[in-house]
Amino acid sequence: MKFFVSVALFFLFLNCFATAQTLIQDSCKTAAKDPTLNYDFCVQSLEQDPQSKTATTLKGLVLASTTNAESKTTNVKGIVETILKNKTYPPGSESALSTCVELYDDANNSLNEALMNVKSGDYKSANIDLSAALDAPGTCEDGFKETHEKSPVTNENNDFLSGLVLAPTNNAASKTINVKGIVETILKSKKYASSTEPALRTCVKLYDNAYGSLKEALMNVKSSNYKSANMHLSAALDEPGICQNGFKEKHAKSPVTNENNVSFQKILIPLAFTNML
């Protein structure tokens, strides 16, 4: 489940008029610079998803990933409902199974709200809704622990949890590369006040650091080491603000204020998720 949720957000700032195929291939090529990510698998996963195949913008890909998450909650709910219908469960676990059905109904509602918020550009509210959806798998699993029974949907719940964190972490990592590229282009073109050159060069280093921290966070999430992931995400979260402060010290306007603000928000999303795990 996690790759259906996560691979669609390996990328961020690509040409809005690119073809879907180019968008997928270019995005996966960038993502595959991380040795833990497989280019062919990335392309295959996206091309198998009809919505990702037709997406040409970040917003479209975010919507596709959220829709996929919603689909997976419906899938897990269906598995549990089938177990309940067939009565193929140990004595004493019926209550936990019934609770899981309700939890995934709630998660679906939260994801539906997230979809509407993404469509309207309200990413702050989308973050809240996704955070709410994140509660469902863990609470479902806890119900079985309380009855000392083995959960029949542990793998599905774990994949859903990891996917919700992996997706925005990949998204944030892609954004850091984008902003670094913008600053490098400004430096190359020399379209800046001479007093701001040190601040621009510092921003490049800061975004290199942020990218490194986010890649470490990705590996931590994949190994379920959420404490370390949280530390690396916190480190990455500092960099956009430090970049901005460099321009304030020079009493100059930052040419990447909007990008830094977006980066901060995008790193904040997976950080909020890991704080809940």
C-alpha positions in Angstrom: 0.0 0.0 0.0 2.7 2.5 0.9 4.1 2.9 -2.7 0.6 3.6 -4.1 0.6 6.5 -1.6 4.2 7.6 -1.7 5.7 7.3 -5.2 3.3 9.9 -6.6 5.0 12.5 -4.5 8.6 11.9 -5.3 8.5 15.1 -7.3 7.4 18.7 -6.9 8.2 21.5 -9.2 8.1 20.4 -12.9 6.8 22.1 -16.0 3.0 22.4 -15.7 2.7 21.7 -19.5 4.9 18.6 -19.5 3.2 15.4 -20.7 2.3 12.9 -18.1 4.9 10.4 -19.4 7.6 13.0 -19.2 6.5 14.1 -15.8 6.6 10.6 -14.4 10.0 9.7 -16.0 11.7 12.9 -15.1 10.3 12.7 -11.5 11.4 9.1 -11.0 14.8 9.9 -12.5 15.3 12.5 -9.8 13.9 10.3 -7.1 16.1 7.4 -8.2 19.2 9.4 -7.2 18.5 8.0 -3.8 20.0 4.4 -4.0 17.1 3.1 -1.9 14.6 4.0 -4.7 14.3 2.0 -7.8 13.6 3.9 -11.0 11.8 1.2 -12.9 9.5 0.4 -9.9 8.8 4.1 -9.5 7.8 4.5 -13.2 5.8 1.3 -13.2 3.9 2.2 -10.0 2.9 5.6 -11.3 2.0 4.4 -14.8 -0.3 1.7 -13.3 -2.3 4.5 -11.6 -4.7 6.1 -14.1 -4.8 9.4 -12.2 -1.0 9.7 -11.9 -0.7 8.9 -15.6 -2.8 11.9 -16.6 -1.4 14.3 -14.0 0.7 17.2 -15.3 1.0 19.3 -12.2 1.9 18.9 -8.5 -1.7 19.5 -7.5 -2.8 16.7 -9.7 -0.3 14.3 -8.2 -1.2 15.3 -4.7 -4.8 14.6 -5.5 -3.9 11.2 -7.1 -1.9 10.2 -4.0 -4.7 11.2 -1.6 -7.2 9.3 -3.7 -5.0 6.3 -3.6 -4.7 6.5 0.1 -8.5 6.7 0.3 -8.7 3.6 -2.0 -6.5 1.7 0.4 -8.6 2.5 3.4 -11.6 1.1 1.6 -9.6 -2.0 0.7 -8.6 -2.7 4.3 -12.2 -2.1 5.5 -13.4 -4.6 2.9 -10.9 -7.2 4.1 -12.2 -6.8 7.7 -15.8 -6.9 6.6 -15.2 -10.1 4.7 -13.6 -11.7 7.8 -16.6 -10.6 9.9 -19.1 -11.9 7.3 -17.4 -15.3 7.0 -16.9 -15.5 10.8 -13.2 -16.5 10.2 -11.9 -14.9 13.3 -10.8 -16.1 16.7 -13.3 -15.8 19.6 -13.1 -12.5 21.3 -11.8 -10.5 18.3 -15.1 -9.6 16.8 -15.3 -6.3 18.7 -11.8 -5.3 17.5 -12.7 -6.1 13.9 -16.0 -4.1 14.1 -14.0 -1.1 15.6 -11.6 -1.3 12.7 -14.4 -1.0 10.2 -15.6 2.2 12.0 -12.1 3.5 12.1 -11.5 3.1 8.4 -14.9 4.8 7.7 -13.6 7.7 9.7 -10.3 7.6 7.9 -12.1 7.7 4.5 -14.1 10.7 5.7 -10.9 12.5 6.7 -9.3 11.7 3.3 -12.4 13.0 1.5 -12.0 16.2 3.4 -8.3 16.3 2.5 -9.2 15.9 -1.1 -11.5 18.9 -1.0 -8.9 21.0 0.8 -6.2 20.1 -1.7 -8.5 21.1 -4.5 -9.1 24.5 -2.9 -5.4 25.0 -2.1 -6.0 24.8 1.7 -3.0 22.6 2.5 -3.1 23.5 6.2 -6.5 21.9 6.6 -5.4 19.0 4.4 -2.6 18.4 6.8 -5.1 18.2 9.7 -7.3 15.8 7.8 -4.4 13.5 6.8 -3.2 13.6 10.4 -6.6 12.4 11.5 -6.5 9.6 8.9 -3.2 8.6 10.3 -4.8 7.6 13.7 -6.9 4.8 12.2 -4.4 2.0 11.5 -2.7 2.3 14.9 -6.0 2.4 16.8 -7.2 -0.6 14.8 -4.1 -2.6 15.8 -4.4 -1.6 19.4 -7.8 -3.2 19.6 -6.3 -6.6 18.9 -3.5 -6.1 21.4 -6.1 -5.5 24.1 -7.7 -8.8 23.3 -4.3 -10.6 23.0 -5.2 -11.7 19.5 -3.2 -11.4 16.3 -4.5 -8.7 13.9 -5.3 -10.1 10.4 -4.6 -6.7 8.8 -1.3 -5.8 10.4 0.6 -5.6 7.1 -2.1 -3.4 5.6 -2.1 -1.1 8.6 1.7 -0.8 8.7 1.8 -0.1 4.9 -0.8 2.6 5.3 1.0 4.3 8.1 4.4 4.2 6.4 2.8 5.5 3.1 1.3 8.5 4.7 4.7 9.5 6.1 6.8 8.5 3.1 4.6 10.5 0.6 5.0 14.0 2.2 8.7 13.3 3.1 9.5 12.6 -0.6 7.5 15.6 -1.5 9.5 17.8 0.8 12.8 16.3 -0.4 11.8 17.2 -4.0 11.0 20.7 -3.0 14.4 21.3 -1.5 16.1 20.3 -4.7 13.8 22.7 -6.6 14.6 25.6 -4.4 18.3 24.9 -4.5 18.1 24.9 -8.3 16.3 28.3 -8.3 19.0 29.8 -6.1 21.8 28.3 -8.3 20.2 29.7 -11.4 20.1 33.2 -9.8 23.7 32.9 -8.8 24.7 31.7 -12.3 22.7 34.6 -14.0 24.2 37.1 -11.5 20.7 38.7 -11.2 21.1 39.7 -7.6 22.4 42.6 -5.5 26.1 42.1 -4.7 25.4 42.2 -1.0 23.1 39.2 -1.2 25.6 36.8 -2.8 26.8 35.3 0.6 23.2 34.7 1.6 22.4 33.0 -1.7 25.4 30.7 -1.4 24.5 29.9 2.2 20.9 28.9 1.0 22.4 26.4 -1.5 24.4 24.8 1.4 21.3 24.8 3.6 19.2 23.1 1.1 21.9 20.5 0.5 21.7 19.9 4.3 17.9 19.7 4.2 17.9 17.2 1.4 20.4 15.1 3.2 18.3 15.2 6.4 15.1 14.3 4.4 16.8 11.3 2.8 17.9 10.1 6.2 14.3 10.5 7.4 13.1 8.5 4.5 15.4 5.6 5.4 14.3 5.9 9.0 10.6 5.8 8.1 11.1 2.7 5.9 12.8 0.9 8.8 10.0 2.2 11.2 12.5 4.2 13.2 10.2 7.2 13.7 12.2 8.8 16.5 15.2 9.2 14.2 13.0 10.3 11.3 11.5 13.0 13.6 15.0 14.2 14.4 16.1 14.4 10.8 12.8 16.1 9.8 13.3 18.7 12.6 16.8 19.4 11.3 15.5 19.9 7.7 12.7 22.2 9.0 15.3 24.7 10.3 16.9 25.3 6.9 14.2 27.4 5.1 14.1 29.9 8.0 17.8 30.2 8.2 18.0 30.8 4.5 15.4 33.7 4.9 17.3 35.1 7.9 20.4 35.5 5.8 18.6 38.1 3.6 17.1 39.8 6.6 20.6 40.4 8.1 21.5 42.1 4.8 18.2 44.1 4.8 17.6 42.6 1.4 14.5 41.0 -0.1 14.8 37.2 -0.5 14.1 36.0 -4.0 12.9 32.6 -2.7 10.6 33.7 0.1 7.6 31.9 -1.3 9.7 28.8 -2.0 11.0 28.8 1.5 7.5 29.2 3.0 6.3 26.2 0.9 9.3 24.1 1.8 8.7 24.8 5.5 5.1 23.7 5.2 5.9 20.6 3.3 8.5 19.5 5.8 6.1 20.3 8.6 3.6 17.8 7.3 5.7 14.6 7.7 7.1 16.0 10.9 3.5 16.3 12.3 2.9 12.7 11.2 6.0 11.3 12.9 5.1 13.1 16.1 1.9 11.0 16.2 3.7 7.7 15.7 
